[in-house]
Amino acid sequence: MFYSRRINKDTQKVEVWECEWSNKGTGMAKKEYICKVGEEEDIDFSHDDYSAADAVCWAPGRTIGNIAVSSEEAFGMFEGTSGDDAILPCQIIPAGKFRNGAKRWYCKTHQIHWGVKADYAAASESGEVNCSNHLIKMSYVINPLEIEFKDFEEIGIWCSLPPALSSESIEKRAPKIHVHKRFGNKANKAVDSDFDAIVCSYNAEMSLFANPEITKIQITPPAAFEFVRSIEEGRNMSCVTCKKCGYPHLDLGDFAVSPHKKHFCGNCGNDSIWSSEPIVSTPLKPLHDQFSNSNTYTFPDRTLCLDDYAGLKFELWASTPAVLWTANRPQEKGIHVHVYKDGRRIVDDTFGTVISQGKELQRETMWENMVQNTLY
């Protein structure tokens, strides 16, 4: 069961209804209006009701619900466990008033306000209250990998990007989330894989955010990519919290390129959030800083000459800063190299110096190549 809104064609008022999906998971799910709750302006209820945390959704340049929210209203639209073509229903909530005094709503799914004359006109024709972005295709993961932080585990989380240089043609792709996980002092990793998106859950005693009810953070490709890019390119990062709903704010797209003071809450639509100085705001920053070694680096003194492996397949990356690193040792900063022979990886390490065709490769150039090879 979930809430949805529609326009009463006779009164032109926004009504709130309890709804449920029929034919869920078939790709042809139909929203059924079960019971009218009342008119928006006459009722008071929590918009967190009927919510769940079993799906992570995102679109290029945005992460639904400001990195930490999902909605039961969306689940009827998913055909599989993951995908990149879901058209999700709007989740419209009240969001104060426009400057002219007219009531304003906000779509948490597509992160845009609703309530101008064009919105009412469109709703009057269909009966549905949909925002102007409602046809944007979303990526999603159902029941994503959930990472918990425990004292006996070593966890590393990175933004996985395409190679900077390869002996073969490089196929451009979207970022992914790479996870390393070890138990105790064991040499072998229990997890060493790329994921479309993950969820990190933590103890509320960490006090990462002003809202104590937030104990999970969704790490999506857009959020991870912008976080790593801000570190690499030296942008001032912090995390500002919305004073109205208590959610941490996430800057993505153009807002993640230029630090700024005024921010827009992706969770409730509040457009008057101010930071004390120009920043790029991301909830990944306090999570990253919780573990001291996330901010310490060492430059390996190892050297590799690719010319010694002539004719073999290879791939190179700039080793990027981890989104999260719990190991009791610094991260290595250099160029990471894979070399393959007969289908087997014979080199898998990070080097301070890499020589190719007689010239030393520059890590900064490798990073720029990775960004150019990334679909975002």
RAFENWO-V165848 format. One record per backbone hydrogen bond with DSSP energy under -0.5 kcal/mol. NH is the residue of the N-H (numbers start at 0). CO is the residue of the C=O. E is the energy in kcal/mol with one decimal. If there is no record, write none. Layout:
nh = [NH:NH]
co = [CO:CO]
e = [E:E]
//
This chain:
nh = [1:3:5:6:7:8:11:14:14:15:16:17:18:19:21:24:25:29:31:31:32:33:33:34:36:37:39:41:42:42:48:50:51:55:57:58:61:63:64:65:66:67:68:71:73:74:74:76:77:82:85:87:87:91:92:94:97:100:103:104:105:106:107:107:110:111:113:118:119:120:121:122:123:124:125:126:128:129:133:135:137:138:139:140:141:142:144:146:146:147:148:149:152:153:154:155:156:157:159:159:163:164:166:170:171:172:175:176:177:177:178:179:180:181:183:183:185:189:190:192:194:197:198:199:200:200:201:205:206:210:211:213:214:216:217:218:219:220:223:224:225:226:227:228:229:230:231:232:233:234:236:237:241:245:248:250:254:255:256:257:258:259:262:264:268:272:273:274:278:279:280:281:284:286:287:288:289:290:291:293:294:295:297:299:303:305:305:306:307:308:309:311:312:314:315:316:318:318:319:322:323:325:328:330:332:333:334:335:336:337:338:339:340:343:345:345:346:348:350:351:352:354:355:358:360:365:366:367:368:369:370:371:372:373:374:375]
co = [18:16:14:126:12:6:7:5:12:37:3:34:1:31:29:75:22:21:19:29:30:17:31:17:15:15:13:38:38:39:45:47:69:140:138:61:58:56:107:62:63:64:63:49:70:70:71:73:74:139:137:85:135:89:105:103:101:97:95:113:92:111:90:105:106:106:104:115:115:116:117:118:119:120:121:122:4:127:130:132:85:57:82:55:80:53:196:144:198:145:200:147:149:181:152:179:323:177:157:175:315:315:313:168:169:372:159:194:157:175:192:155:190:153:151:181:182:180:180:178:176:218:144:216:146:198:214:202:203:245:209:210:212:199:66:197:217:195:219:220:221:222:223:224:225:226:227:228:230:229:234:279:246:241:239:280:251:252:253:253:256:278:272:269:264:262:271:260:259:235:278:237:281:282:283:284:285:287:289:290:291:292:330:297:352:303:354:354:304:305:306:308:339:337:164:335:316:333:317:156:156:154:326:295:297:331:350:316:348:314:346:312:343:340:338:343:338:336:334:301:301:303:358:355:353:361:362:363:364:365:366:367:368:370:172:373]
e = [-2.2:-2.1:-1.7:-1.0:-2.4:-0.7:-3.2:-2.9:-0.5:-3.1:-3.0:-3.3:-3.4:-1.7:-2.3:-0.8:-1.4:-2.2:-2.9:-0.5:-0.5:-2.6:-0.8:-1.5:-2.8:-1.5:-2.8:-2.1:-0.8:-0.8:-1.0:-1.1:-0.6:-2.3:-2.4:-1.4:-2.6:-1.2:-1.1:-1.2:-0.8:-1.5:-0.7:-0.7:-1.5:-0.5:-0.8:-2.0:-1.3:-1.8:-2.2:-0.7:-0.5:-0.6:-2.6:-3.0:-3.1:-2.0:-2.7:-3.0:-2.7:-2.7:-2.8:-0.8:-1.5:-0.9:-2.6:-0.7:-1.8:-2.3:-2.2:-2.3:-2.2:-1.3:-1.6:-3.3:-1.5:-1.0:-1.4:-2.0:-3.2:-3.7:-2.5:-2.0:-3.5:-3.7:-0.6:-0.5:-3.3:-0.5:-0.8:-0.7:-1.8:-2.6:-0.5:-2.4:-2.6:-2.7:-0.8:-2.6:-3.2:-1.3:-2.1:-0.6:-0.6:-1.4:-2.0:-3.2:-2.5:-0.6:-2.6:-3.0:-2.0:-2.6:-4.4:-0.6:-1.8:-2.9:-1.5:-1.4:-2.6:-1.8:-2.7:-3.0:-2.9:-0.5:-2.3:-2.2:-1.7:-0.6:-0.8:-1.6:-0.9:-2.7:-1.7:-2.7:-0.7:-0.5:-2.6:-2.6:-2.2:-1.8:-2.4:-2.5:-2.1:-1.8:-2.8:-2.3:-1.1:-2.6:-0.5:-1.8:-2.7:-1.8:-2.6:-3.2:-1.5:-1.4:-1.1:-1.1:-0.5:-2.3:-3.3:-3.1:-1.4:-1.7:-0.5:-2.2:-2.3:-2.3:-0.6:-2.2:-1.5:-1.0:-2.7:-2.7:-1.0:-1.0:-0.6:-2.4:-1.6:-1.1:-2.7:-0.7:-2.4:-0.7:-2.9:-0.5:-1.8:-2.2:-1.0:-2.1:-0.7:-2.2:-2.6:-2.3:-0.5:-2.2:-0.6:-2.6:-1.5:-2.6:-1.2:-2.3:-2.5:-0.5:-2.6:-2.6:-2.8:-2.6:-1.7:-2.8:-3.1:-1.9:-2.7:-0.7:-1.6:-1.5:-2.8:-1.6:-1.7:-2.8:-2.9:-1.8:-2.9:-1.9:-2.3:-2.1:-2.2:-2.0:-2.1:-2.0:-1.6:-1.3:-2.6:-0.6]
//
